[in-house]
Amino acid sequence: MNMRMSLFMVIRTLINKSLQSLARHIVPNEARVLLYRIIGFRIGSNTFIGKHVSIDITLPSLVKIGDNVGLAANVTILTHRRDLHDYSKSKGYNDYPFIQQPVVIHDNAQIGCGSIILPGVSIGRATIVAAGSVVTKSAPDNCLIAGNPARVIKEYLDVQS
């Protein structure tokens, strides 16, 4: 990577972090959604993003949030983690490579307060994530998931209007 590209990435990251900090605290939902879109997240229409939501800005293009989605306050969405599959006490934390995986939240999903969505997870259409859940694997459509790690608690019929 050349020096010019590296400088561009540093500046872009600083701008994104500033925009995200503003978005986390700004009052009107429409302004929060607009700022997250400017950062580069793909966010559908009629989506609500609560205050103090933290969305991983490492690669904004890895996050897709559908239409009519609700993210309650203090939700965290992560798109990267360390690859610890061959963990050894003799290795330092920085010796493990990053894994970057997309997160998709499909239309009409609702994510409860304080939930954490981990990398590589897809939340199904019309699925509800209970408050405080840690979602470590993808969830199907039309269900309620809860817990740490989150699991399906109830499935709903898909009612078309």
C-alpha positions in Angstrom: 0.0 0.0 0.0 1.5 3.3 -1.0 1.8 6.4 1.3 -1.0 8.3 -0.5 -3.5 5.5 -0.1 -2.6 5.0 3.5 -3.1 8.7 4.2 -6.5 8.6 2.5 -7.5 5.6 4.6 -6.5 7.4 7.8 -8.4 10.5 6.9 -11.5 8.6 5.8 -11.4 6.6 9.1 -11.2 9.8 11.1 -14.1 11.3 9.2 -16.2 8.2 9.7 -15.4 8.0 13.4 -16.4 11.7 13.8 -19.7 11.1 11.9 -20.4 8.0 13.9 -19.8 9.8 17.2 -22.2 12.5 16.1 -24.8 10.0 14.9 -24.7 8.1 18.2 -25.9 11.2 20.1 -28.0 13.2 17.6 -31.7 13.3 18.5 -33.7 13.1 15.2 -33.7 9.5 13.8 -33.7 10.8 10.3 -30.4 12.6 10.9 -28.8 9.5 12.5 -29.8 7.3 9.5 -28.4 9.9 7.1 -25.1 10.1 8.9 -24.8 6.3 8.9 -25.5 6.3 5.2 -22.9 8.9 4.6 -20.4 6.7 6.4 -21.2 3.9 3.9 -23.7 1.6 5.6 -26.5 0.3 3.4 -29.7 1.2 5.2 -33.2 0.7 3.9 -36.2 3.0 4.1 -38.3 3.6 7.2 -35.5 2.2 9.5 -35.1 3.4 13.1 -31.7 3.6 14.7 -31.7 4.3 18.5 -29.3 6.4 20.3 -25.9 5.1 21.3 -26.0 2.4 18.6 -22.5 1.3 17.6 -21.9 -0.1 14.1 -18.4 -1.3 13.2 -16.9 1.2 10.7 -14.0 -1.0 9.7 -15.7 -1.8 6.4 -19.1 -0.1 6.2 -20.0 -1.9 3.0 -20.2 -5.1 5.0 -23.3 -3.9 6.9 -26.8 -4.1 5.2 -29.9 -3.1 7.1 -33.2 -3.7 5.4 -36.5 -1.7 5.3 -38.6 -1.2 8.4 -35.9 -2.3 10.7 -35.7 -1.1 14.3 -32.4 -1.0 16.2 -33.0 0.0 19.8 -30.6 1.9 22.0 -27.1 0.6 22.7 -27.1 -2.1 20.0 -23.6 -3.1 18.8 -23.0 -4.6 15.3 -19.5 -6.0 14.6 -18.1 -7.0 11.2 -14.6 -8.0 12.2 -13.0 -10.2 14.8 -9.7 -12.0 15.5 -9.3 -15.5 14.1 -8.6 -17.5 17.3 -9.3 -21.0 15.9 -5.7 -22.1 16.7 -5.3 -20.2 19.9 -2.1 -20.7 21.8 -0.9 -19.0 25.0 2.5 -18.5 23.3 1.0 -16.2 20.7 0.2 -12.6 21.3 -3.2 -11.1 20.5 -1.9 -9.2 17.5 -0.4 -12.4 16.0 -3.9 -13.5 15.0 -5.3 -12.2 11.7 -8.6 -10.3 11.4 -11.6 -12.0 9.9 -14.1 -9.6 8.3 -17.6 -10.9 7.6 -20.8 -9.2 6.6 -23.8 -8.6 8.8 -27.3 -8.5 7.2 -30.4 -7.5 9.0 -33.4 -8.3 6.8 -36.6 -6.3 6.4 -39.0 -5.8 9.4 -36.5 -7.2 11.9 -36.4 -5.7 15.4 -33.2 -5.6 17.5 -33.7 -5.1 21.2 -31.7 -2.8 23.5 -28.1 -3.7 24.3 -28.0 -6.6 21.8 -24.7 -7.5 20.2 -24.6 -8.8 16.6 -21.4 -10.6 15.8 -19.6 -10.9 12.4 -21.1 -13.2 9.7 -24.6 -13.1 11.1 -27.8 -12.7 9.2 -31.0 -11.8 11.0 -34.0 -13.1 9.2 -37.0 -11.2 7.9 -39.5 -10.1 10.6 -37.3 -11.7 13.3 -37.1 -10.1 16.8 -33.9 -10.1 18.8 -34.7 -9.8 22.5 -32.9 -7.1 24.6 -29.4 -8.0 25.7 -29.0 -10.9 23.3 -25.6 -11.9 21.9 -26.2 -13.1 18.3 -23.4 -15.5 17.3 -25.1 -17.2 14.4 -27.7 -16.4 11.8 -31.4 -16.4 12.7 -34.2 -17.6 10.5 -37.2 -15.5 9.3 -40.3 -14.9 11.6 -39.0 -15.9 15.0 -38.0 -14.5 18.4 -34.4 -15.1 19.4 -33.0 -14.4 22.9 -30.0 -15.2 25.2 -26.3 -15.5 25.2 -25.7 -17.0 22.8 -29.1 -16.2 21.2 -31.3 -19.1 20.2 -34.8 -19.4 18.7 -37.4 -19.1 21.5 -40.5 -18.9 19.3 -41.4 -19.1 15.6 -44.2 -17.0 14.1 -46.4 -17.8 11.1 -45.6 -15.7 8.1 -48.8 -13.6 7.7 -49.1 -11.7 4.4 -51.4 -8.7 4.4 
